[in-house]
Amino acid sequence: MKQANYCGTIIIVGKPNVGKSTIINKLVKNKISIVSKRPHTTQNNIIGIHHDGLYQSIYIDTPGISYKHTDFVNKKTRSCINKLCNNSELILLILEKTNWTLEDELVLNTIKHNTTPIIAIINKNDKILNKIILLPYMDYLRKKYLFKHILPISAKTGENIDVLYKIVKNILPMSKHQFSSSQITNYSLNFKIEETIREKFIFYLGNELSYSIKTKVENIYFNTKNICVIRAIIIVKNNQHKKIVIGNKGKKIKLCGTIARKTLEKYLKKSVHLILFVAKNDK
């Protein structure tokens, strides 16, 4: 008799910079989402897929909801997250340590009207030195909303990630798998390259650079020496940002390009020649 398969979608939500991307990378056991200490790094809904025999979990990492965003951006983001939540089996609300903020309230208000069960994930547990304070905070959360579970974890150290995955497995409905067992994300190679390049610029330029920076792969080909040649454009808002990206005598773009190239070589297992251009978004 053929065994049944289990498959479902899990939405990861939270305010900016609470570790959503690190958590999805841990759950999928691969780096599929940019990780940065700086907020507003995730610009798209990143999909990661974890396979465990008969079980397939589809995780969607969403952009952070923040009061710092414009009303238009927040409205658009919240509307998108609501639609995703309506069509999912589970929502993971990521919280940072034991600090409940107005932004956490904003995120909860966005998702709490769905019938989809919500798990409150208290991330960065490794930074909570006095674990006793967790208990009153968990009681506070229980009074705040009827969460299916409240679980302290550390995405950085991996603490309780296995417990979280067991909870997820138990919630997955009987359903055919949506992706092949070799697939860990639904995004293309171009997207992976673009996100890798963007991650390096965000990390090395820090607060100098607006998070509106975008990257676009123009061309990928192999030359006669079997080197992978990648031509990509860094798209910025204005000429000032363009100068920041390029840096004095081109030092910044050279540094970021070199680090990105080395990362891509490890990922592609090929020698890479990365050619970067900077352009101003005229839209």
For each residue, the residues with C-beta under 8 A, 3 or more apart:
1:
2:
3: 54
4: 54 174
5: 54 55 56 174 175 176 177
6: 54 55 56 169 172 173 174 175
7: 55 56 57 58 172 173 175 176 177 178
8: 57 58 88 89 90 171 172 173 175
9: 58 59 60 84 87 88 89 90
10: 57 58 59 60 88 89 90 91 92 168
11: 60 62 81 84 85 88 90 91 92 116
12: 20 23 24 59 60 61 62 92 94
13: 20 62 65 81 85 91 92 93 94 107 110 111
14: 18 20 64 65 93 94 95 104 107
15: 18 64 65 66 96 101 103 104 106 107
16: 39 40 41 63 64 65 66 103
17: 37 38 39 41 64 96
18: 14 15 64 94 95 96 123 124
19: 22 23 94 96 123 124 155 156
20: 12 13 14 23 24 33 42 61 62 64 94
21: 24 25 33 34 35 36 41 42 46 61
22: 19 25 26 35 155 156
23: 12 19 20 26 27 92 94 121 123 153 155 161
24: 12 20 21 27 28 32 33 46 48 59 61
25: 21 22 28 29 30 31 32 33 35 48
26: 22 23 29 155 158 161
27: 23 24 48 50 57 59 161 164 165 168
28: 24 25 32 48 49 50 59 184 185
29: 25 26 50
30: 25 48 184 185
31: 25 35
32: 24 25 28 46 47 48 184 185 187 192
33: 20 21 24 25 42 46 48 61 195
34: 21 41 42 195 198 199 202
35: 21 22 25 31 41 199
36: 21 41 199 202 203
37: 17
38: 17 41 202 206 207 211
39: 16 17 64 66 68 211
40: 16 43 63 64 66 211
41: 16 17 21 34 35 36 38 199 202 211
42: 20 21 33 34 46 61 62 63 64
43: 40 63 211 214
44: 63
45: 60 61 62 63 80 84
46: 21 24 32 33 42 60 61 185 187
47: 32 58 59 60 61 185 186 187
48: 24 25 27 28 30 32 33 58 59 61 184 185
49: 28 56 57 58 59 179 183 184 185 186
50: 27 28 29 56 57 59 165 184
51: 55 56 181
52: 55 56 57 165 169
53:
54: 3 4 5 6
55: 5 6 7 51 52 169 172
56: 5 6 7 49 50 51 52 172 177 178 179
57: 7 8 10 27 49 50 52 165 168 169 172
58: 7 8 9 10 47 48 49 178 179
59: 9 10 12 24 27 28 47 48 49 50
60: 9 10 11 12 45 46 47 84 88
61: 12 20 21 24 33 42 45 46 47 48
62: 11 12 13 20 42 45 77 80 81 84
63: 16 40 42 43 44 45 77
64: 14 15 16 17 18 20 39 40 42
65: 13 14 15 16 69 74 77 78 81 103 106 107 110
66: 15 16 39 40 69 74 103 106
67: 74 102 103 106
68: 39
69: 65 66 73 74 77
70: 73 74
71: 74 75
72: 75 76
73: 69 70 76 77
74: 65 66 67 69 70 71 77 78
75: 71 72 78 79
76: 72 73 79 80
77: 62 63 65 69 73 74 80 81
78: 65 74 75 81 82 110
79: 75 76 82 83
80: 45 62 76 77 83 84
81: 11 13 62 65 77 78 84 85 110 111
82: 78 79 85 86 110 111 114
83: 79 80 86 87
84: 9 11 45 60 62 80 81 87 88
85: 11 13 81 82 88 91 111 114 116
86: 82 83 114 116
87: 9 83 84
88: 8 9 10 11 60 84 85 91 116
89: 8 9 10 116 117 171 172 173
90: 8 9 10 11 116 117 118 119 148 168 171
91: 10 11 13 85 88 111 114 116 117 118 119
92: 10 11 12 13 23 118 119 121 164
93: 13 14 107 108 111 118 119 120 121 147
94: 12 13 14 18 19 20 23 121 123
95: 14 18 99 100 104 120 121 122 123 141
96: 15 17 18 19 99 123 124
97: 122 123 124 125 127 128
98: 122 128 133 134 137
99: 95 96
100: 95 104 105 137 140 141 144
101: 15 104 105
102: 67 105 106
103: 15 16 65 66 67 106 107
104: 14 15 95 100 101 107 108
105: 100 101 102 108 109
106: 15 65 66 67 102 103 109 110
107: 13 14 15 65 93 103 104 110 111
108: 93 104 105 111 112 144 145
109: 105 106 112
110: 13 65 78 81 82 106 107
111: 13 81 82 85 91 93 107 108 114 116 118
112: 108 109 118 145
113:
114: 82 85 86 91 111
115:
116: 11 85 86 88 89 90 91 111
117: 89 90 91 148 171
118: 90 91 92 93 111 112 145 147 148
119: 90 91 92 93 147 148 149 150 151 164 167
120: 93 95 141 145 147 149 150 151
121: 23 92 93 94 95 151 153 164
122: 95 97 98 125 134 137 138 150 151 152 153
123: 18 19 23 94 95 96 97 153 154 155
124: 18 19 96 97 127 128 154 155 156
125: 97 122 128 134 152 153 154 159 160
126: 154 156 157 159
127: 97 124
128: 97 98 124 125 131 133 134 152
129:
130: 133
131: 128 134
132: 135
133: 98 128 130 136 137
134: 98 122 125 128 131 137 138 152
135: 132 138 139
136: 133 139 140
137: 98 100 122 133 134 140 141
138: 122 134 135 141 142 150 152
139: 135 136 142 143
140: 100 136 137 143 144
141: 95 100 120 137 138 144 145 147 150
142: 138 139 146 147 150
143: 139 140
144: 100 108 140 141
145: 108 112 118 120 141
146: 142
147: 93 118 119 120 141 142 150
148: 90 117 118 119
149: 119 120 167
150: 119 120 122 138 141 142 147
151: 119 120 121 122 160 163 164 167
152: 122 125 128 134 138 159 160
153: 23 121 122 123 125 159 160 161 163 164
154: 123 124 125 126 157 158 159 160
155: 19 22 23 26 123 124 158 161
156: 19 22 124 126
157: 126 154
158: 26 154 155 161 162
159: 125 126 152 153 154
160: 125 151 152 153 154 163 164
161: 23 26 27 153 155 158 164 165
162: 158 165 166
163: 151 153 160 166 167
164: 27 92 119 121 151 153 160 161 167 168
165: 27 50 52 57 161 162 168 169
166: 162 163 169 170
167: 119 149 151 163 164 170 171
168: 10 27 57 90 164 165 171 172
169: 6 52 55 57 165 166 172
170: 166 167
171: 8 89 90 117 167 168
172: 6 7 8 55 56 57 89 168 169 175
173: 6 7 8 89
174: 4 5 6
175: 5 6 7 8 172
176: 5 7
177: 5 7 56 180 181
178: 7 56 58
179: 49 56 58 183 186
180: 177 183
181: 51 177
182:
183: 49 179 180 186
184: 28 30 32 48 49 50
185: 28 30 32 46 47 48 49 192
186: 47 49 179 183
187: 32 46 47 191 192
188: 191 192
189: 192 193 220
190: 193 194 217 220
191: 187 188 194 195
192: 32 185 187 188 189 195 196 267
193: 189 190 196 197 217 220 230 232 264
194: 190 191 197 198 215 216 217 232
195: 33 34 191 192 198 199 215
196: 192 193 199 200 260 263 264 267
197: 193 194 200 201 215 232 234 256 257 260 274 276
198: 34 194 195 201 202 213 214 215
199: 34 35 36 41 195 196 202 203 260
200: 196 197 203 204 256 257 259 260 263
201: 197 198 204 205 209 213 215 234 245 256
202: 34 36 38 41 198 199 205 206 209 211 213
203: 36 199 200 206
204: 200 201 252 255 256 259
205: 201 202 208 209 244 245 252 256
206: 38 202 203 209
207: 38
208: 205 244
209: 201 202 205 206 213 241 244 245
210: 213 236 237 241
211: 38 39 40 41 43 202
212: 236 237
213: 198 201 202 209 210 234 235 236 241 245
214: 43 198 234 235 281
215: 194 195 197 198 201 232 233 234 235
216: 194 232 233 235
217: 190 193 194 220 230 231 232
218: 231 232 233
219: 229 230 231
220: 189 190 193 217 228 229 230 231
221: 228 229
222: 226 227 228 229
223: 226 227 229 273
224:
225: 271
226: 222 223 270 271
227: 222 223 270 271 272 273
228: 220 221 222 264 268 270 271 272 273
229: 219 220 221 222 223 272 273 275
230: 193 217 219 220 264 272 273 274 275
231: 217 218 219 220 275 277
232: 193 194 197 215 216 217 218 274 275 276 277
233: 215 216 218 276 277 278 279
234: 197 201 213 214 215 245 253 276 277 278 279
235: 213 214 215 216 279 280 281
236: 210 212 213 241 242 244 245 278 279 280 281
237: 210 212 241 280 281
238: 241 242 280
239: 242 243 280
240: 243 244
241: 209 210 213 236 237 238 244 245 280
242: 236 238 239 245 246 278 279 280
243: 239 240 246 247
244: 205 208 209 236 240 241 247 252
245: 201 205 209 213 234 236 241 242 252 253 278
246: 242 243 250 252 253 278
247: 243 244 250 251 252 253 254 255
248: 251 252
249:
250: 246 247 253 254
251: 247 248 254 255
252: 204 205 244 245 246 247 248 255 256
253: 234 245 246 247 250 256 257 276 278
254: 247 250 251 257 258
255: 204 247 251 252 258 259
256: 197 200 201 204 205 252 253 259 260
257: 197 200 253 254 260 261 274 276
258: 254 255 261 262
259: 200 204 255 256 262 263
260: 196 197 199 200 256 257 263 264 274
261: 257 258 264 265 272 273 274
262: 258 259 265 266
263: 196 200 259 260 266 267
264: 193 196 228 230 260 261 267 268 272 274
265: 261 262 268 269 270 271 272
266: 262 263 269
267: 192 196 263 264
268: 228 264 265 272
269: 265 266
270: 226 227 228 265
271: 225 226 227 228 265
272: 227 228 229 230 261 264 265 268
273: 223 227 228 229 230 261
274: 197 230 232 257 260 261 264
275: 229 230 231 232
276: 197 232 233 234 253 257
277: 231 232 233 234
278: 233 234 236 242 245 246 253
279: 233 234 235 236 242
280: 235 236 237 238 239 241 242
281: 214 235 236 237
282:
283:
